[in-house]
Amino acid sequence: MPLIPEEPQIHESAQGPRVTPATGRTAPTPRPVPGPRPAAPSRPGRPGPARPAPPVQRTARDAAATKPGPSGPAAPAAPQIQLLPASAEGALDAAEEAVDLLLESGRAPGDILVITTGDPHPWAAHELSFGEASYWAQHDAGDDVFYTDAAVASRAASRPVVVVAVNGGADGIAASALPLAHSRAGALLIVCGDPQQINSVLGAGV
């Protein structure tokens, strides 16, 4: 409903006092009727301190998603390679000396596998005379140094140290024997033979 503006009030004090004829008393000056009070301007509210946002609640599913998964198995380290220069005729003797040094340094006999590329080691030739079953049973027992020919060395299991005597044999047999010996050596590969021939094979992919 719209407000009706009030007529202006004229104070009688401006016209002088009125005298009442009956009593001669001065009539009191009427007090102006106050108009409606204007509404108080709204006071802008003071911004309070900003409340920090509540921490994000992570569910078990979220935690599992952000947790790094286990790393895969580490790749096995490549064995160390040592080259002992020797002629084809002296390679087997060099391999025997290497085995003696390994045993003196504390290596267990069952840690060592010896591979020959030419004539077999006398121990292997002797044991094979009793049959292959007895020969490979000693390999499986793993109690002593085991000597084998490169032609059947793929049947031998891995050992910490493999010694290869490049003492002749058919053309290219060293090229196949050295990669096989490298795959069977866990920590150390010792190759006895002609350095030029061995390096050419080792540089080709061993």
C-alpha positions in Angstrom: 0.0 0.0 0.0 1.6 3.3 -1.0 2.3 5.8 1.7 0.4 9.2 1.6 2.6 12.2 2.1 1.6 14.2 5.1 0.6 17.9 4.9 3.3 20.2 6.2 2.9 21.0 9.8 3.1 24.7 10.7 4.2 25.3 14.3 2.1 27.8 16.2 5.1 29.1 17.9 5.9 30.9 14.6 2.5 32.7 14.8 2.8 33.6 18.4 0.8 32.1 21.3 -2.9 31.8 21.1 -5.0 33.1 24.0 -8.0 31.1 25.0 -10.9 33.5 25.4 -12.5 31.6 28.3 -9.6 31.4 30.6 -7.0 33.7 29.2 -4.4 30.8 29.5 -2.0 30.3 26.8 -2.9 27.2 24.9 0.0 24.7 24.7 1.7 24.5 21.5 0.8 21.2 19.8 3.8 19.0 19.2 4.2 17.9 15.7 3.4 14.3 14.9 6.5 12.6 13.9 6.5 11.0 10.5 7.8 7.6 9.7 11.4 7.1 10.5 13.5 6.2 7.5 14.9 2.8 7.6 18.4 2.6 8.8 20.9 1.9 6.1 22.1 -1.6 6.1 25.6 -2.0 7.4 27.8 -4.1 5.3 28.9 -7.1 7.2 32.5 -7.5 8.1 34.0 -10.5 6.2 35.1 -13.0 8.8 38.3 -15.1 8.4 38.1 -17.6 5.6 37.6 -21.1 6.9 40.0 -23.6 5.4 38.5 -26.2 3.2 38.1 -29.6 5.0 40.7 -32.1 4.0 39.8 -34.4 1.2 38.9 -37.8 2.6 40.7 -40.5 0.6 39.0 -43.8 0.4 40.8 -47.1 0.5 40.3 -47.3 -3.2 41.9 -43.9 -3.9 44.8 -44.9 -1.6 45.3 -48.1 -3.5 45.3 -46.2 -6.8 48.0 -43.7 -5.7 50.2 -46.2 -4.0 53.1 -47.2 -6.2 53.0 -50.8 -7.2 55.8 -53.2 -6.5 58.7 -53.0 -8.9 59.5 -55.9 -11.1 62.4 -58.3 -10.4 65.8 -56.8 -11.1 67.6 -58.1 -14.1 70.5 -60.5 -13.2 73.9 -58.9 -13.5 76.1 -60.1 -16.3 79.1 -62.3 -15.3 82.6 -60.9 -15.2 84.7 -62.1 -18.1 88.4 -62.9 -17.8 90.7 -63.9 -20.7 93.7 -66.1 -20.1 95.9 -66.1 -23.3 97.0 -69.6 -24.3 97.6 -71.6 -27.4 95.2 -74.4 -28.4 97.7 -76.9 -27.0 98.1 -75.1 -23.7 94.5 -74.0 -23.1 93.6 -77.0 -21.1 96.6 -76.6 -18.8 95.7 -72.9 -18.4 92.1 -73.9 -17.4 93.5 -76.4 -14.8 95.6 -73.6 -13.3 92.6 -71.3 -13.2 90.6 -74.0 -11.3 93.4 -74.5 -8.8 93.5 -70.7 -8.1 89.7 -70.6 -7.7 89.8 -73.4 -5.1 92.7 -71.8 -3.3 90.8 -68.5 -3.1 87.9 -70.3 -1.4 85.6 -71.3 -4.2 83.7 -74.6 -3.5 84.4 -77.3 -6.1 80.7 -77.6 -6.8 80.8 -73.9 -8.0 83.0 -74.6 -11.0 82.1 -75.9 -14.5 84.8 -76.5 -17.1 84.0 -76.7 -20.8 86.4 -77.9 -23.4 86.1 -77.3 -27.2 88.6 -79.9 -28.3 89.8 -83.1 -26.6 87.8 -83.8 -23.4 89.4 -83.4 -20.0 90.9 -86.7 -18.8 88.5 -86.8 -15.8 85.5 -86.5 -18.2 86.9 -89.2 -20.4 87.4 -91.5 -17.5 83.9 -91.0 -16.0 82.2 -91.4 -19.3 83.7 -94.9 -19.5 81.3 -95.9 -16.8 78.3 -94.7 -18.7 76.5 -91.4 -19.2 74.1 -92.0 -16.4 76.8 -92.2 -13.8 78.6 -89.3 -15.4 75.6 -86.9 -15.3 74.6 -88.1 -11.8 77.9 -86.6 -10.6 76.9 -83.3 -12.3 73.5 -83.3 -10.7 75.1 -84.0 -7.2 77.1 -80.8 -7.6 79.8 -81.9 -5.1 82.9 -81.5 -7.3 84.3 -79.6 -10.3 82.5 -80.9 -13.4 84.2 -81.2 -16.8 82.2 -81.5 -20.0 82.6 -81.3 -23.7 81.2 -78.3 -25.6 79.1 -80.6 -27.7 77.0 -81.7 -24.7 77.5 -78.6 -22.5 74.0 -77.4 -23.1 72.8 -80.2 -20.7 74.9 -78.7 -17.9 73.2 -76.5 -15.3 74.4 -73.0 -14.4 77.2 -72.6 -11.9 78.8 -69.5 -10.3 82.0 -69.9 -12.3 82.5 -71.3 -15.8 86.0 -72.0 -17.3 86.3 -72.6 -21.0 89.4 -74.2 -22.5 89.5 -73.3 -26.3 91.7 -76.3 -27.0 90.8 -76.9 -30.7 87.8 -78.7 -32.1 85.8 -78.2 -35.3 85.6 -74.8 -37.0 83.1 -72.6 -35.3 82.7 -74.7 -32.1 84.2 -71.9 -30.0 81.7 -69.5 -31.5 78.8 -71.6 -30.1 80.6 -72.7 -26.9 81.4 -69.2 -25.6 77.8 -67.8 -25.7 76.6 -71.0 -24.0 79.3 -70.7 -21.3 78.3 -67.1 -20.8 74.7 -68.0 -20.2 75.7 -70.7 -17.7 78.1 -68.5 -15.7 76.5 -66.8 -12.7 79.4 -64.6 -11.5 82.6 -65.3 -13.5 83.5 -66.6 -17.0 87.1 -67.5 -17.6 88.2 -68.2 -21.2 91.6 -69.8 -21.9 92.7 -69.6 -25.5 93.8 -67.5 -28.4 92.9 -63.8 -27.6 92.2 -62.8 -31.2 89.8 -65.7 -31.7 88.1 -65.2 -28.3 87.7 -61.4 -28.7 86.1 -61.9 -32.1 83.5 -64.2 -30.6 83.0 -62.2 -27.4 82.5 -59.0 -29.4 80.0 -60.6 -31.7 77.3 -61.0 -29.0 78.6 -62.4 -25.8 
